[in-house]
Amino acid sequence: MLDIYGTLEISKVLEEISSFSNTELGKKKILSLRMLEKDEAIKSLKLVDEMSSFILRYGSLPITSSFDLLKYIETAKKGGILTPAELDHIALDILTAKKISDFFRKAEKSLYFSLIQVVNKLFDISSLELKIHSVISPNLSIKDDASPKLSKIRVAIHKQEFDVRRIANELIRKYSEFLSEQTITIRNDHFVLPVNTADKSKVSGIIHDISDSGQTTFIEPMSLVQMSNELCSLKVEEKEEIYRLLKELTLEVEAHANEINNNNNVIADLDFIASKAMYGNKHNCLVANISATKVIELVGARHPLIDEGKVIANDFRFDEKQRIIVISGPNAGGKTVALKTLGLMVMMSQMGIAIPTKEPGNLAYFP
């Protein structure tokens, strides 16, 4: 079976279009794009035409990134716990939706009616973004003030760590002659002294490790054991509180699952349209009219995969009376290129992509 998509190498056009995309879902939509039904193609071309004009007039959409959030939503619905990175991705999508809505407020509704209809599908769930970012910091750690309890625990941890290190430094001075290094180190989450193995009986405590060479034994002095246990207990409390906070946020995500999923897909749709528009603007493409009559009218059509400085533009005209043309010439004279150019013009239009022509084309729809 003839693979028309492979023969015309449309995947190379789609790859370039996808390079303008900033979203996971948008990129997937571009790379999997195929020819549309007539009504869908007309609607898609209208959106691209409006987006091309909008970008030239107001600039690129405020979409820096957007991840596929469906897997996060499914995790939340199954009772899992979302990670700080996953929650941050959701919060950033909410911010992006808000920025897009604000960005389009400046647009003239009469000029961008179809686009604005898409934008109006976005939900404002800024309250969820505020909750997420009140817990998760820009570096994806949990903020100290994420909850009063966590704040109290972390203050206690810092104090205990300070006290442990203070006592440890006193012990370093006390046992300095028996140490392989004048420093405190950590083994199994406990502060230990690096004691010369030959002198390990000189330091009373719990052995946690021995160096590969066997020359150093890592001992936790008895005076640190209780303090280290208290520190470990505080860190367990910290983990439990962090778990509680992440669980609480995950439940909020589950409660707003429909809005999050909707926004994620609308952002992808707008990114998808914008990528096609930016491709068209870069290559001086124009949106063709999909005609109700059997006609092909293309002026200055250029093969989109040939360098614009070298490509030869061609005119094509077919209608009910002029149904056949003969293309002749020597080998390497451009006959195949001309045929592929015509095929790509039709295919791209029926994919909702503007085409590289000198004037807006007029094309019949080919089922």
C-alpha positions as CSV (number, residue, x, y, z in Angstrom):
1,M,0.0,0.0,0.0
2,L,1.4,3.4,-1.0
3,D,2.4,5.5,2.0
4,I,1.6,9.0,0.7
5,Y,2.9,10.5,4.0
6,G,6.3,8.8,3.6
7,T,6.5,9.6,-0.2
8,L,6.0,13.3,0.3
9,E,8.2,13.3,3.5
10,I,5.6,15.3,5.4
11,S,7.3,14.1,8.6
12,K,10.2,16.5,8.0
13,V,7.8,19.4,7.8
14,L,6.1,18.3,11.0
15,E,9.5,17.9,12.7
16,E,10.3,21.5,11.9
17,I,6.9,22.7,13.1
18,S,7.4,20.7,16.4
19,S,10.6,22.6,17.0
20,F,8.4,25.7,17.8
21,S,6.5,23.7,20.4
22,N,6.9,24.2,24.2
23,T,4.6,21.6,25.4
24,E,4.7,17.8,25.6
25,L,1.2,17.3,24.4
26,G,1.5,19.9,21.7
27,K,4.6,18.3,20.3
28,K,2.9,14.9,20.2
29,K,-0.1,16.4,18.4
30,I,2.2,17.9,15.7
31,L,4.2,14.8,15.1
32,S,1.2,12.6,14.9
33,L,-0.8,15.0,12.6
34,R,-2.6,13.6,9.6
35,M,-5.1,15.0,7.1
36,L,-8.3,16.1,8.6
37,E,-12.0,15.9,7.6
38,K,-13.1,18.9,5.5
39,D,-14.8,20.8,8.3
40,E,-12.0,20.2,10.7
41,A,-9.4,21.3,8.1
42,I,-11.3,24.6,7.5
43,K,-11.6,25.2,11.2
44,S,-8.0,24.5,11.8
45,L,-6.8,26.8,9.0
46,K,-9.0,29.6,10.4
47,L,-7.3,29.2,13.8
48,V,-3.8,29.2,12.2
49,D,-4.7,32.3,10.2
50,E,-5.8,34.1,13.3
51,M,-2.9,32.9,15.4
52,S,-0.4,34.0,12.7
53,S,-1.9,37.5,12.8
54,F,-2.1,37.6,16.6
55,I,1.6,36.6,17.0
56,L,2.8,39.2,14.5
57,R,0.7,41.8,16.3
58,Y,1.2,40.9,20.0
59,G,4.1,38.5,20.2
60,S,4.4,34.8,21.1
61,L,2.1,33.2,23.6
62,P,3.4,33.0,27.2
63,I,3.9,29.3,27.1
64,T,7.4,28.4,28.4
65,S,6.7,24.7,29.1
66,S,3.8,22.4,29.8
67,F,4.1,18.7,30.8
68,D,1.6,15.9,30.1
69,L,-0.3,16.0,33.4
70,L,-2.6,13.0,32.9
71,K,-0.2,10.6,34.5
72,Y,-0.1,12.8,37.6
73,I,-3.9,13.0,37.8
74,E,-4.1,9.2,37.5
75,T,-1.6,8.9,40.4
76,A,-3.8,11.2,42.5
77,K,-7.0,9.3,41.7
78,K,-5.3,6.0,42.6
79,G,-4.4,7.2,46.0
80,G,-0.7,7.8,45.3
81,I,1.3,10.8,46.5
82,L,2.6,13.3,44.0
83,T,6.2,14.5,44.3
84,P,7.2,18.1,44.7
85,A,8.3,18.2,41.0
86,E,5.0,16.8,39.8
87,L,3.0,19.3,41.9
88,D,5.2,22.1,40.6
89,H,4.5,21.0,37.0
90,I,0.7,21.3,37.8
91,A,1.2,24.7,39.4
92,L,3.2,26.0,36.5
93,D,0.4,24.8,34.1
94,I,-2.1,26.8,36.2
95,L,0.1,29.9,36.0
96,T,0.4,29.4,32.2
97,A,-3.3,29.2,31.8
98,K,-3.7,32.5,33.8
99,K,-1.0,34.2,31.7
100,I,-2.6,33.1,28.4
101,S,-6.1,34.4,29.5
102,D,-4.5,37.7,30.6
103,F,-2.5,37.9,27.3
104,F,-5.6,37.6,25.2
105,R,-7.5,40.3,27.0
106,K,-5.7,42.8,24.8
107,A,-6.9,41.1,21.6
108,E,-9.7,42.5,19.4
109,K,-12.5,40.0,19.7
110,S,-13.7,40.6,16.1
111,L,-10.3,39.7,14.7
112,Y,-9.6,36.7,16.8
113,F,-13.0,35.3,17.5
114,S,-12.1,31.6,16.9
115,L,-8.9,31.8,19.0
116,I,-10.7,33.6,21.9
117,Q,-13.3,30.8,21.9
118,V,-10.4,28.3,22.6
119,V,-8.9,30.5,25.2
120,N,-12.2,30.9,27.0
121,K,-12.2,27.2,27.7
122,L,-9.4,27.7,30.3
123,F,-10.4,27.5,34.0
124,D,-8.9,29.9,36.6
125,I,-7.8,27.6,39.5
126,S,-5.2,30.0,40.8
127,S,-6.1,29.1,44.4
128,L,-4.6,25.6,43.8
129,E,-1.4,27.1,42.5
130,L,-1.1,29.3,45.6
131,K,-1.5,26.3,47.8
132,I,1.1,24.3,46.0
133,H,3.7,27.1,46.0
134,S,3.0,27.9,49.6
135,V,4.5,24.5,50.3
136,I,7.0,23.9,47.5
137,S,9.8,26.3,46.8
138,P,11.3,27.1,43.4
139,N,14.1,24.6,44.0
140,L,11.4,21.9,44.7
141,S,12.2,21.6,48.4
142,I,9.5,21.9,51.0
143,K,9.4,25.4,52.6
144,D,10.2,25.7,56.3
145,D,7.0,27.7,56.8
146,A,4.8,25.2,54.8
147,S,3.1,24.5,58.1
148,P,3.5,25.7,61.7
149,K,4.4,22.1,62.8
150,L,7.1,21.7,60.1
151,S,8.5,25.1,61.1
152,K,8.7,24.0,64.7
153,I,10.3,20.7,63.8
154,R,13.0,22.2,61.6
155,V,13.9,24.8,64.3
156,A,14.4,21.8,66.7
157,I,16.4,19.9,64.1
158,H,18.8,22.9,63.5
159,K,19.2,23.3,67.2
160,Q,19.9,19.6,67.8
161,E,22.4,19.5,64.9
162,F,24.2,22.5,66.3
163,D,24.4,20.9,69.7
164,V,25.6,17.6,68.3
165,R,28.3,19.2,66.3
166,R,29.4,21.3,69.3
167,I,29.8,18.2,71.4
168,A,31.4,16.3,68.5
169,N,34.0,19.0,68.2
170,E,34.8,18.8,71.9
171,L,35.2,15.0,71.5
172,I,37.6,15.6,68.5
173,R,39.8,17.6,70.7
174,K,39.5,15.1,73.5
175,Y,40.4,12.1,71.4
176,S,42.6,13.9,68.8
177,E,45.6,11.6,69.3
178,F,43.5,8.5,68.4
179,L,41.9,9.9,65.3
180,S,43.0,9.3,61.7
181,E,41.4,12.7,60.8
182,Q,40.6,15.7,62.9
183,T,37.0,15.8,61.7
184,I,33.5,14.5,62.4
185,T,31.8,12.4,59.7
186,I,28.4,10.7,59.2
187,R,27.7,7.0,58.9
188,N,24.1,5.6,58.9
189,D,22.8,9.1,59.7
190,H,24.9,9.2,62.9
191,F,27.8,11.5,63.7
192,V,31.0,9.4,64.2
193,L,34.7,9.8,64.9
194,P,37.3,8.3,62.5
195,V,39.3,6.4,65.1
196,N,42.6,4.6,64.3
197,T,41.6,0.9,64.5
198,A,44.6,0.2,66.7
199,D,43.2,2.7,69.2
200,K,39.5,1.8,69.0
201,S,39.4,0.6,72.6
202,K,40.3,4.1,73.7
203,V,37.0,5.5,72.5
204,S,33.8,4.2,74.2
205,G,30.9,4.0,71.8
206,I,29.0,2.2,69.0
207,I,31.0,1.0,65.9
208,H,29.1,2.0,62.7
209,D,31.6,1.2,60.0
210,I,35.2,0.3,59.1
211,S,37.2,1.8,56.2
212,D,38.1,-0.4,53.2
213,S,41.7,-0.5,54.3
214,G,40.7,-1.5,57.8
215,Q,42.9,1.2,59.3
216,T,39.9,3.4,60.5
217,T,37.0,2.5,62.6
218,F,34.0,4.9,62.7
219,I,32.7,5.1,66.3
220,E,29.8,7.0,67.7
221,P,30.8,8.1,71.2
222,M,28.3,7.2,73.9
223,S,27.8,10.9,74.8
224,L,26.4,11.4,71.2
225,V,24.2,8.4,71.1
226,Q,21.2,9.9,72.9
227,M,21.5,13.2,71.1
228,S,21.7,11.4,67.7
229,N,18.7,9.3,68.5
230,E,16.7,12.5,69.3
231,L,17.9,14.0,66.1
232,C,16.8,10.9,64.1
233,S,13.4,11.1,65.8
234,L,13.0,14.7,64.8
235,K,13.8,13.8,61.2
236,V,11.2,11.1,61.2
237,E,8.7,13.7,62.4
238,E,9.8,16.0,59.6
239,K,9.3,13.2,57.0
240,E,5.8,12.5,58.4
241,E,4.8,16.1,58.2
242,I,6.1,16.5,54.7
243,Y,4.2,13.3,53.7
244,R,1.0,14.8,55.2
245,L,1.5,18.1,53.3
246,L,2.1,16.3,50.0
247,K,-0.9,14.0,50.6
248,E,-3.0,17.1,51.3
249,L,-1.9,18.7,48.0
250,T,-2.5,15.5,46.1
251,L,-6.1,15.4,47.4
252,E,-6.5,19.0,46.1
253,V,-5.2,17.9,42.7
254,E,-7.7,15.0,42.7
255,A,-10.5,17.5,43.5
256,H,-9.6,19.7,40.6
257,A,-8.7,16.9,38.2
258,N,-11.2,17.9,35.5
259,E,-10.0,21.5,35.4
260,I,-6.3,20.6,35.5
261,N,-6.8,18.1,32.6
262,N,-8.9,20.6,30.6
263,N,-6.3,23.4,31.0
264,N,-3.5,21.0,30.1
265,N,-5.2,20.1,26.8
266,V,-6.2,23.6,26.0
267,I,-2.6,24.9,26.5
268,A,-1.5,22.0,24.2
269,D,-4.1,23.0,21.6
270,L,-2.9,26.6,21.6
271,D,0.7,25.6,21.5
272,F,-0.1,23.3,18.6
273,I,-1.8,26.1,16.7
274,A,1.0,28.6,17.6
275,S,3.7,26.2,16.4
276,K,2.0,25.9,13.0
277,A,1.6,29.7,12.9
278,M,5.2,30.4,13.7
279,Y,6.3,27.9,11.1
280,G,4.1,29.7,8.6
281,N,5.4,33.2,9.6
282,K,9.0,32.0,9.3
283,H,8.6,30.7,5.8
284,N,6.2,33.4,4.5
285,C,3.3,30.9,4.2
286,L,-0.3,31.7,3.5
287,V,-3.5,30.0,4.5
288,A,-5.2,28.5,1.4
289,N,-9.0,28.5,0.9
290,I,-10.6,25.1,0.8
291,S,-13.0,25.5,-2.1
292,A,-16.4,23.9,-2.5
293,T,-15.6,23.5,-6.2
294,K,-13.1,21.2,-7.9
295,V,-10.2,23.6,-8.3
296,I,-6.5,23.9,-7.7
297,E,-5.1,27.5,-7.9
298,L,-1.6,28.0,-6.6
299,V,0.7,30.9,-7.4
300,G,4.4,30.8,-6.6
301,A,4.1,27.5,-4.7
302,R,7.5,26.4,-3.2
303,H,8.6,23.0,-2.0
304,P,8.8,23.5,1.8
305,L,11.9,21.2,2.2
306,I,14.1,22.9,-0.3
307,D,16.3,25.9,0.6
308,E,14.3,29.1,0.0
309,G,17.3,30.6,-1.7
310,K,17.4,27.7,-4.2
311,V,13.8,26.5,-4.6
312,I,12.0,27.3,-7.9
313,A,8.4,28.4,-7.4
314,N,5.7,27.0,-9.6
315,D,2.1,28.0,-10.5
316,F,-0.6,25.4,-10.7
317,R,-4.1,25.7,-12.1
318,F,-6.7,22.9,-12.4
319,D,-10.5,23.2,-12.7
320,E,-13.4,21.3,-14.3
321,K,-12.2,22.3,-17.8
322,Q,-8.4,22.1,-17.2
323,R,-8.1,18.7,-15.5
324,I,-4.7,17.5,-16.9
325,I,-1.3,19.1,-17.5
326,V,1.8,17.6,-19.0
327,I,5.1,18.2,-17.2
328,S,8.1,17.5,-19.5
329,G,11.9,18.1,-19.4
330,P,15.2,16.4,-18.9
331,N,16.2,14.3,-15.9
332,A,16.8,16.4,-12.8
333,G,14.8,19.1,-14.4
334,G,12.4,19.3,-11.5
335,K,9.4,17.3,-12.6
336,T,9.3,15.2,-9.4
337,V,9.8,18.2,-7.3
338,A,6.9,20.0,-9.0
339,L,4.6,17.0,-8.4
340,K,5.7,16.6,-4.8
341,T,5.2,20.4,-4.3
342,L,1.6,20.1,-5.5
343,G,1.0,17.0,-3.3
344,L,2.5,18.8,-0.2
345,M,0.4,21.9,-0.8
346,V,-2.8,19.8,-0.7
347,M,-1.7,17.7,2.2
348,M,-0.5,20.6,4.3
349,S,-3.7,22.5,3.8
350,Q,-5.8,19.5,4.7
351,M,-3.6,19.2,7.9
352,G,-4.5,22.8,8.8
353,I,-1.0,24.1,7.9
354,A,-0.4,27.3,5.9
355,I,1.5,26.7,2.7
356,P,4.5,28.5,1.0
357,T,2.8,30.4,-1.8
358,K,3.1,33.9,-3.2
359,E,-0.7,34.4,-3.0
360,P,-3.4,32.7,-0.9
361,G,-4.2,29.4,-2.7
362,N,-7.6,28.0,-3.6
363,L,-7.8,24.2,-3.2
364,A,-10.5,21.7,-3.5
365,Y,-10.8,19.2,-0.7
366,F,-9.6,15.7,-1.6
367,P,-11.2,12.9,0.5
